Amino acid sequence: MALVSIIIPTYNSSKFIYRTVESVLNQTYDNFELIIIDDASSDNTVSIIKEFIKKDKRIRLIERDKNSGGPAKPTNEGLKKAKGDFIAFLDADDHWLPDKLKKQMEVLRSANENVGAVVCMALLVFSDRYSAPQFSYPLDGNVLKATLCAQFFFNFSILLMKKEVLDKVGFLDENFRLAADQDYFIRISRNTSFIFLSQELVKYSMHSGNISRDPKLAQCSASDLEMLISKHHDIFLQNPDCYHRRLVHLGRTLISAGEFRKARDILKKSINIYPLSLTSWFYFFLSFSGTKLYKSIKFFKNKLLWMF
């Protein structure tokens, strides 16, 4: 059995980390090393992990002295220590179903040599209520286009890849705070083929502590998305539908951040791509109305989505 290196970055994760580590130790594929990198937690996350280490020698803990402000840097520290031929990632508040590694390894090892990574589906977890994420998967096999258009669930917990993929694409870009996963998925899909396993093998926890759901981080989210578009501008130009989709997303994020003039400039670019896009025009006119109306519309939209 090939060795799998599992990377978990943590920060103040005491509420979830026990369940997360337990889900790794309960895997039916058991030839792994678990590398946990704590990003200077101020709660008892580290003490919980150390209790696990006493019982299982497959677990290693790296303690950082200073918080890095995001998961990319600690994840990279774990990747540098990885010894496995395969690499899996797991967020500290998510957890795996018992057969997650086994099923992904079977798929990846039986695939042709051009395939370097496999992802599975995830269940969104709201307290005790479970719901499958509303994301479409590229069944036509065009993974690069799917990543550019953000057509599937960007989350490191669903990813398993060969170590050789890391050698090709390098480490996570630490300039991103929120979009390091999106950037990494695009970089992987530009260098290798994916397989999508249409089974829900990961439970993704939705809670107020999710950094990507913090409404105060709209400015950071907009900056990351702008950087993502700029970094991969060449390939976005070759896929105008994806470019348009991302520009609209950036425009509405800028509205949420209160940067209305910049939002209009971005939305004008999206209109230049598709002049008849109702979505572009809707957000363009909304940018004149202010943040309060936008947030009200967003609130009712989310309410309707969860009602149906």
C-alpha positions in Angstrom: 0.0 0.0 0.0 1.4 3.4 -1.0 1.9 6.0 1.7 -0.5 8.9 1.7 0.5 12.2 3.4 -2.5 14.0 4.9 -2.1 17.7 5.6 -4.3 19.5 8.1 -3.6 23.2 8.9 -5.3 24.3 12.2 -6.0 27.5 14.0 -8.3 27.7 17.1 -10.0 24.5 15.9 -10.7 22.9 19.3 -14.5 22.7 18.5 -13.9 20.5 15.5 -10.4 19.0 15.6 -11.2 15.9 17.6 -13.9 14.8 15.1 -11.6 15.7 12.2 -8.6 13.7 13.4 -10.9 10.8 14.4 -12.3 10.7 10.8 -8.7 10.2 9.5 -7.8 7.5 12.1 -11.1 5.7 11.1 -10.1 5.4 7.4 -10.2 1.9 5.9 -7.0 2.8 4.0 -4.6 3.1 6.9 -1.1 3.5 5.4 -0.8 7.3 5.9 1.1 9.9 7.8 -1.0 12.7 9.3 0.8 16.1 9.4 -1.0 18.7 11.4 0.4 22.3 11.3 -1.0 24.5 14.1 -0.9 28.2 13.2 -0.3 29.6 16.7 -3.7 28.7 18.2 -4.7 30.4 21.4 -7.3 27.7 22.5 -6.6 24.1 23.4 -6.3 22.8 19.8 -2.7 21.7 20.4 -3.4 19.8 23.6 -6.2 17.8 21.9 -3.8 16.9 19.1 -1.0 15.9 21.5 -3.4 13.4 23.2 -3.9 11.8 19.8 -0.1 11.6 19.2 0.3 9.6 22.4 -1.9 6.9 20.9 -0.9 7.0 17.2 2.6 7.4 15.9 1.4 8.2 12.4 0.5 11.7 13.6 3.1 14.6 13.5 2.5 18.1 14.9 4.2 21.2 13.7 3.6 24.3 15.9 4.1 27.7 14.5 5.1 30.6 16.8 3.2 33.3 14.9 -0.1 33.2 13.1 0.2 33.6 9.3 -3.3 35.0 8.7 -4.4 32.2 6.4 -4.1 28.5 5.7 -1.7 28.7 2.7 1.5 29.1 4.7 1.0 26.3 7.3 -0.3 24.0 4.5 3.0 24.6 2.6 5.0 23.8 5.7 3.2 20.5 5.9 3.8 19.8 2.2 7.5 20.3 2.7 7.5 17.6 5.3 5.4 15.1 3.3 7.0 11.7 2.6 4.1 10.0 0.8 3.7 9.2 -2.9 0.2 10.7 -2.6 -1.0 13.8 -0.9 -4.5 14.5 0.6 -5.7 17.7 2.3 -8.2 18.1 5.1 -9.5 21.4 6.7 -9.6 21.3 10.4 -13.3 21.7 10.7 -14.2 19.1 8.0 -14.3 15.4 8.3 -14.1 12.3 6.0 -16.3 9.3 5.7 -14.4 6.1 6.5 -13.9 5.0 2.8 -12.8 8.3 1.5 -9.1 7.6 1.1 -9.7 4.0 0.0 -12.1 4.8 -2.8 -10.0 7.8 -4.1 -6.8 5.7 -4.1 -8.5 2.9 -6.0 -9.6 5.4 -8.7 -6.3 7.2 -8.9 -4.1 4.1 -9.0 -6.2 2.5 -11.7 -6.3 5.6 -13.9 -3.9 6.2 -16.8 -0.6 8.1 -16.2 -2.1 11.4 -17.4 -4.4 11.6 -14.4 -2.8 13.2 -11.4 -5.6 14.0 -9.1 -9.1 12.9 -8.0 -11.8 14.8 -6.2 -15.1 13.6 -4.6 -18.3 15.3 -3.7 -19.1 16.8 -0.3 -22.0 17.3 2.0 -22.6 20.7 3.5 -23.3 20.3 7.2 -25.5 22.8 8.9 -25.7 21.8 12.6 -27.6 18.5 12.3 -29.0 19.1 8.9 -27.2 17.8 5.8 -27.5 19.0 2.2 -25.6 18.2 -0.9 -23.8 21.3 -2.4 -25.4 23.0 -5.3 -22.5 22.7 -7.7 -22.3 21.0 -11.1 -19.5 18.7 -12.0 -17.8 18.7 -15.5 -19.0 15.3 -16.7 -17.7 16.2 -20.2 -14.2 15.9 -18.7 -13.2 19.6 -19.3 -11.8 20.2 -15.9 -9.8 23.3 -16.7 -12.9 25.0 -18.0 -14.8 23.9 -14.9 -12.2 25.4 -12.6 -12.0 28.6 -14.5 -15.8 29.0 -14.4 -16.0 27.9 -10.8 -18.4 25.1 -11.6 -17.6 22.9 -8.8 -16.9 22.9 -5.1 -13.4 24.4 -4.4 -12.3 22.7 -1.1 -9.0 21.1 -0.3 -10.7 18.4 1.8 -12.1 16.7 -1.4 -8.7 16.5 -3.1 -6.2 13.6 -3.4 -3.2 14.0 -5.8 0.0 12.3 -6.7 3.2 13.7 -5.2 4.4 14.3 -8.8 1.7 16.9 -9.2 3.2 18.9 -6.4 6.6 18.6 -8.2 4.9 20.1 -11.3 2.8 22.9 -9.8 4.7 23.8 -6.7 3.3 25.0 -3.4 0.3 27.1 -2.6 0.5 30.8 -3.4 0.8 32.5 0.0 -0.3 35.9 -1.4 -3.9 34.6 -1.3 -5.8 34.6 1.9 -9.2 33.2 0.7 -8.6 32.0 -2.8 -5.5 29.8 -2.5 -7.6 26.7 -3.1 -9.1 28.1 -6.3 -5.7 29.2 -7.6 -4.3 25.8 -6.8 -7.1 23.9 -8.5 -6.6 26.0 -11.6 -2.8 25.4 -11.6 -3.3 21.6 -11.1 -5.9 21.5 -14.0 -3.4 23.3 -16.2 -0.8 20.6 -15.6 -2.7 17.3 -15.2 -6.0 15.6 -15.6 -8.6 15.2 -12.9 -11.1 12.4 -12.2 -14.4 13.3 -10.5 -15.7 10.7 -8.1 -19.4 11.3 -7.9 -19.7 10.1 -4.3 -20.2 12.2 -1.2 -17.2 11.3 0.9 -16.5 14.6 2.8 -18.6 16.5 5.3 -18.0 20.2 5.0 -18.9 22.2 8.1 -20.9 25.4 7.5 -20.6 27.7 10.6 -20.0 31.3 11.5 -16.3 30.7 11.9 -15.7 29.8 8.3 -13.2 32.4 7.1 -14.7 32.4 3.6 -18.2 33.2 5.0 -17.1 36.2 7.1 -19.0 39.3 5.6 -16.3 41.5 7.0 -13.8 40.0 4.5 -15.5 41.2 1.3 -12.6 43.5 0.5 -10.1 40.6 1.0 -12.3 38.3 -1.1 -12.4 41.0 -3.9 -8.7 41.5 -3.8 -8.1 37.7 -4.0 -10.5 37.3 -6.9 -8.9 40.2 -8.7 -5.5 38.7 -8.2 -6.8 35.3 -9.4 -8.1 36.8 -12.6 -4.9 38.7 -13.3 -2.7 35.7 -12.5 -4.5 33.5 -15.0 -5.5 36.2 -17.4 -4.1 34.4 -20.5 -6.3 31.3 -20.0 -9.4 33.4 -19.1 -9.1 35.3 -22.4 -9.3 31.9 -24.1 -12.5 31.2 -22.2 -14.7 34.3 -22.4 -17.7 32.7 -20.7 -15.6 31.9 -17.6 -14.0 35.4 -17.7 -17.4 37.0 -17.8 -18.6 34.8 -14.9 -15.7 35.7 -12.8 -15.9 39.4 -13.6 -19.6 39.5 -12.5 -18.6 37.7 -9.3 -15.9 40.2 -8.7 -18.3 43.1 -9.4 -20.8 42.0 -6.9 -18.1 41.3 -4.3 -16.9 44.9 -4.8 -20.4 46.1 -4.3 -20.6 44.2 -1.0 -17.3 45.8 0.0 -18.6 49.3 -0.8 -16.4 49.9 -3.8 -19.1 51.0 -6.2 -17.0 52.9 -8.7 -14.6 50.0 -9.1 -17.4 47.5 -9.3 -18.9 49.5 -12.2 -15.6 49.4 -14.0 -15.4 45.7 -13.6 -19.0 45.1 -14.6 -18.4 47.2 -17.7 -15.7 44.7 -18.7 -18.2 41.9 -18.3 -20.8 43.8 -20.4 -18.2 44.3 -23.2 -17.8 40.5 -23.3 -21.5 39.8 -23.3 -23.5 43.0 -24.0 -26.9 41.2 -23.6 -26.0 39.7 -20.2 -28.9 40.5 -17.8 -26.8 39.6 -14.8 -24.1 42.1 -15.7 -26.6 44.9 -16.2 -28.5 44.0 -13.0 -25.4 44.3 -10.9 -24.2 47.4 -12.8 -27.4 49.3 -11.9 -27.3 47.8 -8.4 -23.9 49.4 -7.9 -25.6 52.8 -7.9 -27.9 51.8 -5.1 -25.5 51.2 -2.2 -24.4 48.3 0.0 -27.6 48.2 2.1 -29.9 47.3 -0.8 -27.4 44.8 -2.2 -27.2 43.0 1.2 -31.0 43.0 1.5 -31.3 41.4 -1.9 -28.6 38.9 -1.1 -30.3 38.0 2.2 -33.6 37.2 0.6 -32.0 35.3 -2.3 -30.2 33.0 0.2 -33.4 32.6 2.2 -35.2 31.5 -1.0 -32.4 29.1 -1.9 -32.7 27.2 1.4 -36.5 27.2 1.4 -36.5 25.3 -1.8 
